[in-house]
């Protein structure tokens, strides 16, 4: 990817944008370029990267807030937090393994794509931790929204709006976000040899128990051996993460193990294995296979995930595993993307969102990456974009047709 502009300041970005808007020059907006495969393919005249706009602006561990320039490497942010015993609660996924990309993910890219991981169902996504933003709109204006206390003075919640906008509304230059303490202890309860429906029931039982599980995933036998270098017990693995004070984790693990023993054999992973396993679940390790076989990220009701996979397997070749108590399904297709089939079955099971995360260029060119919007929502989206980027120069087509 050729980078044409790398301004080192927000003012520099604004200057580039003003010139681009005046000349109707379209811009691909990137940070480290590690998530460029997300969304629809974008063809633009120039590329603008924020990676030189880097550095932690402020960090107050006592108030559990940090402000950082958008191009700051995520690794730098997490290292600073770790040194004070804190973390990003939403556990952002690293997309480099599934896309086979290199470079450094940036904190701005995390929020622009609203990235999250296994803790999402209890801690929220990136959007839920975002307190304030500074960005450049399509006219080249420098905009500030939010701060330590969220405010809405324009009729739009600009902070929430910018998260997950994939650089189509503005170019993030600075983000302010809340952080949380790293839990002092962690363990994973493993229930072995359950089929997908039994695993859904076991995860639902876990949610009904007063154990505060911060992760709930099911790894069918087809993928189980690709986690922890094959060290999980034989058979499909239903895994439940518990975090907190050491005594509390032990007590809750014992209680949960007893409650789930009726489903199948129960074992436990220690803190080191827990940290490694959930990092691999977060980064979708089984499908980081160096291929471009179609990969779907499907969000449905937790009770519907296994039904979706069962229905698809009657029609096509598909491999899958489940996160978020079964509500997030990672589908790796063996051949065709089967977009019509996947989205039709998602709708038939009560609705949800099916996003095509990875596929070959020919497939991405003809299949929208995101679930098509209802007409009323599409009209509202278009009005908002016209207000932020009237010349349509930012990442045209990334989310919907330009």
N, C-alpha and C positions, 0 to 999 in steps of 0.2 A: 504494500500500500504506500503510495507516494504522499507524503505530508507536505503541503504547500505553505501552511502557516503554523507557526508555533509561538504565539505571543507569550511573553513572560509576565504580563500584567493584565488585569481586567480592562484597563483603559486601552491596551493594545488590541485585545479581542474586540472591544467596541469599535475601534477604528477600522479593523478588517471588516466587521459586519456592516458598518455604514457604507463602505465602498462597495461591498458585495451587493447590498440592497439597491444601491443606486444603479449598478450595472447589471442587475438581475443575474448575478453569478450564484449558483447554488453551492452549498457547503455541506460536506459530510463532517459531522461533529464526532470526534473520538477523544478518549482519554489515553489509556495505554494500548488500545486497539485489541484487547484480549476478548472482548465480547462483541466484536463487529459482526459475528454471525447471527446475533439475535435480531429478530424482526425480519421484515422484507428486505430484499436486496435494494441498495440505494446507488443510483448513478448520478454523480454530481460533477460540477466543473472543477471544484477544488476541495481539499481536505484541510480541516483545522483541528489541531490537537491542543489539548489543555495541559499536556504533561509537563511543560515548563512552569506552569502556574502551581507551584508546589511548596508545601510547608505547613506545619501546624501553627495556626494563628494564636490560639489560646487553649488551655486545658486546665480545668478546675476539678481535680479529683473529688474534693469535698462536695461540690455541687453536682458531680457526675455529668458534666457537659464538656464537649470539645468543639472547637471551631477549626476547620482546616481548609486550605485552598483546594479547589476541585481536582487538580492534577497530582495531589499528594498520593504516593503509593499506599495502597491498602496495608501492605506489610509494615510500613513506617507507622501508620496509625495504630495498628494492632500491637506493635512492639512497645509503643509509648504507653498504651493502656495496660498491657501485661505487666510492665514494670511497676505499675501502681495497683496491681491486683484487680484490674477491671477489663471489660470486654464489650464488644458489640453484641447485644442480646439476640439479634436476629440472625446471627450465624451465616454471613453471606457466602454463597456458593462461589467456588472458583471455576469458571467456565473453560479455563485453558485445557484441561484434560480431554473434555468431549469435543472441543473444536481443534485440538492440536495446535493451539496458538502459543506464542511466546510473549515476552514483555511482562510488564507489571500492571496488574489491575489498579485502578485509581479509586479513591473514595468518592469522587464525583460520579464515576461510572456506576458504582454500586447503587447510589441513590437515583441516578437517571434511569436505571433499569429496574429499580425497586427490587433488588435481589434479596433473597432470604434462604434459609436452610431448614433443617429438621425442627428447630425450636419455634418455627413460624406459628404453629397452631396455639402456642401458649404465650409467646412474646411478641407476636405481630411481625410484619415485614419491615423492610428498611423505612418505608413511609411512616410507620408508627413511631419511629425513633427520631425522625427529622423535626427539628425545632425552628430552624430558620435557613434561608437561602439568600444568596446574592447571585444575580444572573444578568446576562445581556440579552435583550429581546431582539426581534427581527429588525427593529429600527436603529439598533446600536445604542439603545439607552441602557444605563446601568440601573438595575432594580434591586431593592432590598425588601425582603418580606420576612416577618417573624423575628425570632430571636429566642431568648430564654423563655419568654411567654408568647404563645401563639396568638396572633392577632389577625383579624379579618376586617380590613378597612376599605376594600374595593368591591365587595360583593362576591369575590372568589377567594377561596383558601389557596393562595399561591404556593404555599409550602407543600401541601398535599398534591397539588396539581402538577408541580414540577417533578415529583417522584413518580417514576414510571412513565414519563413522557418521552423517553429515548431521544432526547435532544431535539425534539420537533417543535417545542414551544420557545426554547431559549437555551443559552449556553451557561450552565452552572459555573460560577467562578469561586464560590465559597459556600460551605455547608456547616451548619451548627446542629449538633445531635446529642442525644442523651446516651449514656452508657450505664452499665450495671456491674456490680462486683462479680468476679469469677467465683463460682461455687467452690468451696474448699474441698469437697469430696464428690465422687461420682461412681456409679456402678450401673451395670446393665443386666437386667433379668432376661434370660433367653428361654423361650419355650420352643421345643424342637418337634419337627415332623408333623406340623399342622398343614392342612391344605388351605387354600386361600380363604374359603368361607369360614373355616374354623378359626383362622388367624384373625379375621374381622371380628368374630365374636369375642376372642380373647382380648383384643385391643379395646373393644367396647367395654368389657368387664373391667379392664384396667382404668378406663376413664371414670367408671362408676365407683372405684375404690378411692379412699382418702389418702392417696400416695403421691399425688402431684408429679406424675410422669412428665418429663420435659422432652421426651422423644418416644415415638411409637411407630415402628416400621415392621414390614413383613418382607423377608427375603426368600422367595421360593427356591427350591432345590436347583433350578436352572442358573441362579446367580449366586447362591450361598457360598460356593467354593471360591468365588472371586473377591470375597471380603476377608480381611485379616489373613491373607495368604492361605486360605483354606482351613484356618484354625477353629472355626465355629464347629459345634457338635454336628454329627451327621443328621441329615434331613433338613427340610426347610426351617428357617430360623425366624421366629417372631421375637423382636427385640424391643425392650422397654427401658428407657433411660431414667434414672433417678439421680438428682443432684441436691446438694445442700451440706449441712453439717454432717460430719462423719457418723455420729451416733444416730442421727435422724435417717440418713441414707440406709444404714444397716437395719434399723427397725422397719422402715418402709419396704425394703427389699424382702425381708422375711415375711412380712404381711402379704406382699404381692405374690411371692412365690407360693405361699400356701393357698391363696385364692385361685391361682392359675394352674395348680397341680392337677386339677381334674381334666385339663385340656391335653396335657402331655408332659414329657420329661422336662424338668426345669433345672437350669444351671445359672451361674452368675459370672460376669466378667468384672475384672478389677478396673481401677481408674485409668491405668495406661491403655488397656485394651479398649475401654469405653471411648476414650478420646480418639483413638485411631479409627475405630469402627464408625463412629458418627461423622468423622471427617470424610471417610470414604462414602458413606451414604449421602452426605451433603453434596459431594462432587460427582456423584453418579458413576462411581468407579467401574461397574460392570460394563458400561457402554462407552467408556473411554478406550475404544479399541482400535483407534487409528483409521476407522472407516468413516464413510459418510452415509451409512445406512440411516434411513429416516428415524428420527427420535422425537417422540411426542412427550410433552409435559401436560398432563390432564388433571384438572382440578374438578372434583365431584364431591357429592356427599360421601362421608366415610363408609356408609353401608352399601354404596353403589360401585365402589372401585372394583371389587372382585367380580361383580356381575358384568361390568363392562369388559373385563379381560376374558371372562368365560365366553361371552357372546362373540367377541372378536376372534377367539381361537377356533370357533366353528366355521369361520369364513376365510381366515387368512393366517399367515405365519407371523407370530408376534411373541416377543419375550417381554417380561414385565417384572417390576417390583414396586412396593408400596411404601409411602412415607405419610406423615401427618395422620396417623391412625387409619390409614387406608384412603384418605381424601386426596392425596397426591399420588398419581400413578405415572410412573415413567415407562413408556412403551417404546421398545426398539423393534421396528418392523424388519422382517427378513428380506423383503423385496420392495414392493411398491408402498408409497406412503399411505394409500387407502384413506385419503382425507374425507371423502364423502361418507364412507362407512364409519370412520371414527367419530366424526361430528354428529352423524345421524344417531348413533347409539348413545352418545353422551346426552343428546336431547331427549331420547326416549327414556332415559333413566333419571329424568328429573332436571336435566340441565347442568351446566358447568362451563368450563373453558378448556378447549383443546388447542394448545399452541405448538406449532411445528418448530422445534428448536434447531434441528439439524437435518440436512438433506443435501443431495447433489444440486448443482447449479440449475439444471434443467427442471428439477422438481420445485425448487424455490421460486423459479421464474413464473410458474403457473399456479402454485397453491399459496393462498394468503397465509402468512405465518400465524396470525392471530384470528380468533373467532370473529366472523363477520358481525358488525354491529347492527342492532336494530335501527330502522330508518330514523326514528326520533333521536336516538343517541348519536348516530352519525351526523345528523344536522347540528346538534349541540356541539359536538367535537369540532366540526368545521367552523362554527362561529367563534369558538374559543381560539382556534388556531389562527383565524383571520385577525383576531385582536392582538395576538402575540407576535405573529410572523406574517404580516400582510403580503409580503413579496414572495412567500413560500420558498425561502432559500435554505431553511434548516432541514437536513435529513429528509428530503421529499420522498414520500412513499414508505418510510420505515414502518409506520404503524398501519396506514391505510393509503389508498391510491392518492397521489398528489393532485 
